[in-house]
Amino acid sequence: MKAFRVIGTFRVKDREFRNDLQDFKVELAAADEKAAREKLVSNFGSHHRVGREEIFIEELTLLKNEDITDPVVKHQVGGSK
């Protein structure tokens, strides 16, 4: 597993007349970039009820073990405590 940091925005539907963009920065563990993108849109879709076309990824970077800040991701990739 590798660690990735994903930065972007997603469309928040607040009632029927207002559409705002919400920024996000997420760290996650995945096998490769394609799997990281899939995991991100799957999680956002289930937690925030947004479609894939409403998630805009601006940056997806591979992280070194010392750059990981999320303890769960650090554990998943086998990094030190």
TIKE-404710 format. One record per residue: residue in one letter; x, y, z of N, C-alpha, C in turn. Coordinates in Angstrom, 1 decimal. Atoms other than C-alpha are relative to their C-alpha. Layout:
N
+------+--------+--------+--------+--------+--------+--------+--------+--------+--------+
! resn !    n_X !    n_Y !    n_Z !   ca_X !   ca_Y !   ca_Z !    c_X !    c_Y !    c_Z !
+------+--------+--------+--------+--------+--------+--------+--------+--------+--------+
!    A !      X !      Y !      Z !      X !      Y !      Z !      X !      Y !      Z !
...
+------+--------+--------+--------+--------+--------+--------+--------+--------+--------+
This chain:
81
+------+--------+--------+--------+--------+--------+--------+--------+--------+--------+
! resn !    n_X !    n_Y !    n_Z !   ca_X !   ca_Y !   ca_Z !    c_X !    c_Y !    c_Z !
+------+--------+--------+--------+--------+--------+--------+--------+--------+--------+
!    M !    0.8 !   -1.2 !    0.0 !    0.0 !    0.0 !    0.0 !    0.9 !    1.2 !    0.0 !
!    K !   -0.6 !   -1.3 !    0.1 !    1.0 !    3.6 !   -0.7 !   -0.9 !    1.0 !    0.6 !
!    A !    0.8 !   -1.1 !   -0.6 !   -0.1 !    6.8 !    0.9 !   -0.1 !    1.1 !   -1.0 !
!    F !    0.2 !   -1.1 !    0.9 !   -1.6 !    9.6 !   -1.1 !   -0.7 !    1.2 !    0.7 !
!    R !    0.8 !   -1.2 !   -0.4 !   -2.8 !   13.2 !   -0.4 !   -0.7 !    0.5 !   -1.2 !
!    V !    0.8 !   -0.5 !    1.0 !   -5.7 !   14.4 !   -2.4 !   -0.6 !    1.3 !    0.4 !
!    I !    0.6 !   -1.4 !   -0.3 !   -6.7 !   18.1 !   -2.6 !   -0.9 !    0.3 !   -1.1 !
!    G !    0.9 !   -0.4 !    1.1 !   -9.7 !   19.4 !   -4.4 !   -1.3 !    0.6 !    0.6 !
!    T !    1.3 !   -0.5 !   -0.4 !  -13.3 !   20.5 !   -4.1 !   -1.1 !   -0.9 !   -0.4 !
!    F !    1.2 !    0.7 !    0.4 !  -16.8 !   19.0 !   -4.2 !   -1.2 !    0.9 !    0.1 !
!    R !    1.2 !   -0.8 !    0.0 !  -20.2 !   20.5 !   -4.9 !   -0.9 !   -0.4 !    1.2 !
!    V !    0.9 !    0.3 !   -1.1 !  -22.4 !   20.8 !   -1.8 !   -1.4 !    0.5 !   -0.4 !
!    K !    1.4 !   -0.4 !    0.3 !  -26.1 !   20.9 !   -2.4 !   -0.7 !    0.4 !    1.3 !
!    D !    0.7 !   -0.5 !   -1.2 !  -27.8 !   23.1 !    0.2 !   -1.3 !    0.4 !   -0.5 !
!    R !    1.3 !   -0.2 !    0.5 !  -31.4 !   22.9 !   -0.5 !    0.0 !   -0.1 !   -1.5 !
!    E !    0.1 !    0.2 !    1.4 !  -32.6 !   23.1 !   -4.1 !    0.6 !    1.2 !   -0.8 !
!    F !   -0.4 !   -1.2 !    0.7 !  -31.4 !   26.6 !   -5.0 !    1.4 !    0.4 !    0.1 !
!    R !   -1.3 !   -0.4 !   -0.3 !  -27.9 !   26.8 !   -3.7 !    1.1 !   -1.1 !   -0.2 !
!    N !   -1.0 !    1.0 !    0.2 !  -24.8 !   25.0 !   -4.9 !    1.4 !    0.7 !    0.3 !
!    D !   -1.3 !   -0.6 !   -0.4 !  -21.5 !   25.8 !   -3.2 !    1.1 !   -1.1 !   -0.2 !
!    L !   -1.1 !    0.9 !    0.0 !  -18.0 !   24.3 !   -3.5 !    0.7 !   -0.1 !    1.3 !
!    Q !   -0.6 !    0.2 !   -1.3 !  -16.4 !   22.8 !   -0.4 !    1.4 !   -0.6 !   -0.3 !
!    D !   -1.3 !    0.5 !    0.2 !  -12.6 !   22.4 !   -0.3 !    0.2 !   -1.2 !    0.9 !
!    F !   -0.3 !    1.1 !   -0.8 !  -11.1 !   19.2 !    1.0 !    1.5 !   -0.4 !   -0.2 !
!    K !   -1.3 !    0.5 !    0.1 !   -7.7 !   17.7 !    1.7 !    0.0 !   -1.4 !    0.8 !
!    V !    0.1 !    1.3 !   -0.6 !   -7.6 !   13.9 !    2.4 !    1.2 !   -0.8 !   -0.2 !
!    E !   -1.1 !    0.9 !    0.1 !   -4.9 !   11.4 !    3.1 !   -0.7 !   -1.4 !    0.0 !
!    L !    0.6 !    1.3 !    0.0 !   -5.7 !    7.8 !    2.1 !    1.1 !   -1.0 !   -0.5 !
!    A !   -0.9 !    1.0 !    0.4 !   -3.9 !    4.5 !    1.5 !   -0.7 !   -0.8 !   -1.2 !
!    A !    0.5 !    0.8 !    1.2 !   -4.3 !    2.7 !   -1.9 !    1.2 !   -0.6 !   -0.7 !
!    A !   -1.1 !    0.7 !    0.7 !   -2.3 !    0.5 !   -4.2 !    0.6 !    0.9 !   -1.1 !
!    D !   -0.5 !   -0.9 !    1.1 !   -1.9 !    3.1 !   -7.0 !   -0.9 !    1.2 !   -0.1 !
!    E !    0.7 !   -1.2 !    0.2 !   -3.2 !    6.5 !   -8.2 !   -1.5 !   -0.3 !   -0.4 !
!    K !    1.4 !    0.4 !    0.5 !   -6.2 !    4.9 !  -10.0 !   -0.9 !   -0.5 !    1.2 !
!    A !    0.7 !    0.5 !   -1.2 !   -7.2 !    3.1 !   -6.8 !   -0.3 !    1.1 !    1.0 !
!    A !    0.2 !   -1.2 !   -0.9 !   -6.8 !    6.3 !   -4.8 !   -1.1 !    0.8 !   -0.4 !
!    R !    1.1 !   -0.8 !    0.6 !   -9.1 !    8.2 !   -7.1 !   -1.3 !   -0.7 !    0.2 !
!    E !    1.2 !    0.8 !   -0.1 !  -11.7 !    5.4 !   -7.0 !   -0.5 !    0.0 !    1.5 !
!    K !    0.3 !    0.0 !   -1.4 !  -11.5 !    5.2 !   -3.2 !   -0.6 !    1.3 !    0.5 !
!    L !    0.4 !   -1.3 !   -0.4 !  -11.9 !    8.9 !   -2.8 !   -1.5 !    0.3 !   -0.5 !
!    V !    1.3 !   -0.3 !    0.5 !  -15.0 !    9.3 !   -5.1 !   -1.0 !   -1.0 !    0.7 !
!    S !    0.9 !    0.9 !   -0.6 !  -16.5 !    6.2 !   -3.5 !   -0.4 !    0.5 !    1.4 !
!    N !    0.2 !   -0.5 !   -1.3 !  -16.1 !    7.6 !    0.0 !   -0.8 !    1.3 !    0.1 !
!    F !    0.7 !   -1.3 !    0.0 !  -17.3 !   11.1 !   -0.8 !   -1.5 !   -0.3 !   -0.5 !
!    G !    1.3 !    0.3 !    0.5 !  -20.3 !    9.6 !   -2.7 !   -0.9 !   -0.5 !    1.1 !
!    S !    0.8 !    0.6 !   -1.1 !  -21.4 !    7.6 !    0.3 !   -0.2 !    0.9 !    1.2 !
!    H !    0.0 !   -0.8 !   -1.2 !  -20.6 !   10.1 !    3.0 !   -0.8 !    1.4 !   -0.2 !
!    H !    0.5 !   -1.4 !    0.3 !  -21.7 !   13.4 !    1.3 !   -1.1 !    0.0 !   -1.1 !
!    R !    1.1 !    0.2 !    1.0 !  -24.2 !   12.0 !   -1.3 !    0.3 !    0.9 !   -1.2 !
!    V !   -0.3 !   -0.8 !    1.3 !  -22.4 !   13.7 !   -4.3 !    0.4 !   -1.0 !   -1.0 !
!    G !   -0.3 !    0.8 !    1.1 !  -21.9 !   12.2 !   -7.7 !    1.5 !    0.2 !   -0.4 !
!    R !   -1.4 !   -0.1 !    0.4 !  -18.5 !   11.5 !   -9.3 !    0.3 !    1.3 !   -0.8 !
!    E !   -0.2 !   -1.2 !    0.8 !  -19.0 !   14.4 !  -11.7 !    0.0 !    1.3 !    0.9 !
!    E !    0.1 !   -1.2 !   -0.9 !  -19.4 !   16.8 !   -8.6 !    1.3 !    0.0 !    0.8 !
!    I !   -1.3 !    0.0 !   -0.8 !  -15.9 !   15.9 !   -7.2 !    1.1 !    0.4 !   -1.0 !
!    F !   -1.1 !   -0.5 !    0.8 !  -13.0 !   17.9 !   -8.6 !    1.3 !   -0.1 !    0.7 !
!    I !   -1.3 !    0.3 !   -0.5 !   -9.5 !   16.6 !   -7.9 !    1.0 !    1.0 !   -0.6 !
!    E !   -1.0 !   -1.0 !    0.4 !   -6.9 !   19.4 !   -8.1 !    1.4 !   -0.6 !    0.0 !
!    E !   -1.3 !    0.5 !   -0.2 !   -3.9 !   17.5 !   -6.8 !    0.0 !   -1.3 !    0.6 !
!    L !   -0.1 !    1.3 !   -0.6 !   -3.0 !   13.9 !   -6.1 !    1.5 !   -0.3 !    0.1 !
!    T !   -1.5 !    0.2 !   -0.2 !    0.5 !   13.3 !   -4.6 !    0.3 !   -1.2 !    0.8 !
!    L !   -0.5 !    1.1 !   -0.8 !    2.3 !   10.3 !   -3.4 !    0.8 !    0.5 !    1.2 !
!    L !   -0.6 !   -0.5 !   -1.2 !    3.5 !   10.7 !    0.2 !    1.1 !   -1.0 !    0.4 !
!    K !   -1.0 !    0.8 !   -0.7 !    6.7 !    9.5 !    1.9 !   -0.5 !   -0.3 !    1.4 !
!    N !    0.4 !    0.4 !   -1.3 !    6.3 !    7.8 !    5.2 !    0.1 !    1.2 !    1.0 !
!    E !   -0.2 !   -1.1 !   -1.0 !    7.6 !   10.9 !    7.1 !   -1.0 !    1.2 !   -0.3 !
!    D !    1.0 !   -1.1 !    0.3 !    5.0 !   13.2 !    5.4 !   -1.4 !   -0.4 !    0.3 !
!    I !    1.3 !    0.4 !   -0.3 !    2.0 !   11.2 !    6.4 !   -0.4 !    0.6 !    1.4 !
!    T !    0.5 !   -0.6 !   -1.3 !   -0.1 !   13.0 !    9.2 !   -1.1 !   -0.8 !    0.6 !
!    D !    1.2 !    0.8 !   -0.5 !   -3.1 !   10.7 !    9.5 !    0.5 !   -1.3 !    0.6 !
!    P !   -0.5 !    1.2 !   -0.6 !   -2.3 !    7.9 !   12.0 !   -0.6 !   -1.3 !   -0.6 !
!    V !    0.6 !    1.2 !    0.6 !   -4.7 !    5.5 !   10.3 !    0.7 !   -0.4 !   -1.3 !
!    V !   -0.7 !    0.2 !    1.3 !   -3.1 !    5.9 !    6.9 !    1.4 !   -0.5 !    0.3 !
!    K !   -1.4 !    0.4 !   -0.3 !    0.4 !    5.6 !    8.5 !    0.0 !   -1.5 !    0.4 !
!    H !    0.0 !    1.4 !   -0.4 !   -0.6 !    2.3 !   10.1 !   -0.3 !   -0.9 !   -1.2 !
!    Q !    0.4 !    0.8 !    1.2 !   -2.2 !    1.0 !    6.8 !    1.2 !   -0.2 !   -0.9 !
!    V !   -1.1 !    0.2 !    0.9 !    1.0 !    1.6 !    4.8 !    1.2 !   -0.6 !    0.7 !
!    G !   -1.1 !    0.6 !   -0.8 !    3.2 !    0.2 !    7.6 !    1.1 !    0.9 !    0.4 !
!    G !   -1.0 !   -1.0 !   -0.4 !    4.9 !    3.4 !    8.6 !    0.2 !   -0.1 !    1.5 !
!    S !   -0.3 !    0.0 !   -1.4 !    6.5 !    3.9 !   12.0 !   -0.9 !    1.0 !    0.7 !
!    K !    0.8 !   -0.9 !   -0.9 !    4.7 !    5.6 !   14.9 !    0.5 !    1.3 !    0.2 !
+------+--------+--------+--------+--------+--------+--------+--------+--------+--------+
